[in-house]
Amino acid sequence: MPKDITTLSKRQLNRHVQNRVTTILSTIKTSRVHKQEIVKNPEEVIVGDSSSEVFNSDTFNCHFDELPIYLSDCDSDSDSEGENYDSGENNCDSNEEENCDTEVELLKQQLNQWSNKHVISQCATSELLKLLKKHNCFTSLPSDSRTLKGTRRHFNVKPIPPGEYVHLGLSNGIQNYLNRVKPQETKVEILVNIDGIPISKSSKSELWPILCAVREKQFKQHPFCVGVYHGPAKPKDHNLFLFEFVEECNNLIRNGYKYGNIVYEIKIAGFVCDAPARAFITCTKYHSGFSACSKCNQIGERYLNRTIFSTSSGSLRKDADFLSVEDDDDHHRGKTILVNLNVGLVSKVPYEYMHLICLGVTRKLLNLWTSGPPNYLKFSGSLINDISAALLKQQKFVPCDFNRKPRALDELPRWKATEYRFFILYVGPVILENKIPEPYYQHFLALHVAVQIFSSDDLIKKYGDYADKRMQYFVQNFSVLYGKENLSYNCILFGKLLGESEEFDKGWKSSIGPGLWKNIRAGAVPRAWKERGVSTNSLLHFNPEES
């Protein structure tokens, strides 16, 4: 029994129509040949012979009329085969459609990850999608990058003078972390980073994001954005800026976070910020103030139009002392809302490795050597050329594990933090040997050894006390070799790293903020980036080592 075309798929219908048309055309061609033979040899025609294959127009019309309604095979033997084939055709087509849908969804995810990883603009991503849609295989892809990334269009924008703030949520980041890691422990410790950066060279526009990362030893930290502020200047009221973040943190700390049937305990492990941001969120004196040190009561002094500190430390501050704002108004500028988190704002606010050591002490030494006053050690032009040549010679020996290859000293103003780190940890002691006076070389080696030990969790357990002595030696002799006027805030803080590195392990050595800045493109509209860039991917995965 022929099958009704309403039960056939489009592919089956096309196949049957094509076979039927081919058969009919073949029949027409054969009939024309026989007709020509009949006209040429009429005497050979046998009337009434059943074996004659004279073309019958009625038969053709009958078959052709039946084509839209019933589709049969050419012979009876193929009918059963066709029915058997058709019975499995629907299943085959449905499986192919399911596989096709799965492949399209996988392609969407890969395009989304590719666009985020390589910081592809929305316009470029949309153009790529439109080009792909022209191909028959990709017609189901979206036409716009905002659809591909699932961009939110509506946000709760809160005015915070002189700008605006959007809170994305800490719980969203924790949920993404639990989906990715599935930790065995039921305790989740959060590291927080807050910092600001200008996003335009032609205006004062800047961003202040609140970034968090789960403190984990077995896995690599993946920072995510909790909230972001945009305005022509930093927020005037830091408590208003941090209000929603503190409220959500308190709720999670009290009640925990329920994931499936497990309730995870949430804890704020610390705030990893640079010196200006650290003073901003804790409402204490900035690094140029006399009582700027957040770890001890040391008082600075004014010398040669700059604030300097002595090599002797004052009495150490305690977490309980921080709450006594009225008793220490030299250090505090007011009250901070962070005290509501019950987090030690002395012990849980460590120094930050990148700005303190790489962009702080190491850059200060190189600047003094190359462009400092001639009163102390200053490299000659020939020595700068020799050291630069030695640095460039190392380029071909640097493995791909390092993000940047060393550059010459004439490009020192454009060095990145990873280049300063490479110099202090690896090539510095080798290149400077026999090129600078022995007291300066030994002083630099003390810095190198201390930083090398503090960069390894295994080494600090064995040689932490020795590294502390090397740091004290570096600080005590800094004013002797480079002058009292250069004994700045960073140099003094360097002598207090032992407790920080023991308390935070790798936490204080990781800067979770800088990875965000490479996602800001020149010329981007701040609000569009704030609402459609950060919030598009609520978990912004960064690699701080690449910054």
Protein Blocks (a to p, Z undefined) as FASTA:
>chain_A
ZZdfklpcfklmmmmmmmmmmmmmmmmmmmmmmmmmmmmmmmlpcghiakbccdcfklmm
mmmmmmmmpccdfblklmmmmmmmmmmmmmmmmmmmmmmmmmmmmmmmmmmmmmmmnopa
fklmmmmmmmmmmpmklmmpcfbfklmnopafbdcdddddfbdcddebjklmmmmmmmmn
opabfcdcdddddddddfbfkbcbdcdddddddddfkbccddddfbdcddfbdcfblmlm
mmmmmmmmmmmmmnopaehjaccddddfbdcddfklmmmmnopacfkbmklpfkbccdcd
deehiacddfbdcddddfklmmmmmlmmmlpgbdcfklmnopafklmmccdfklmmmmmm
mmmmmmmmmmmcfklccddfklmmmmmmmmmmmmmmpcfkbmbdcddfklmmmpcfklmm
mmmmmmmmmmmgokacfklmmmmmmmmmmmmmmmpmklmmmmmmmmmmmmmmmmmmmmmm
nojklmcfklmmmmmmmmmmmmnommmmpcfklmmmmmpcghiafklmmmmmmmmmmpac
ddfklZZ
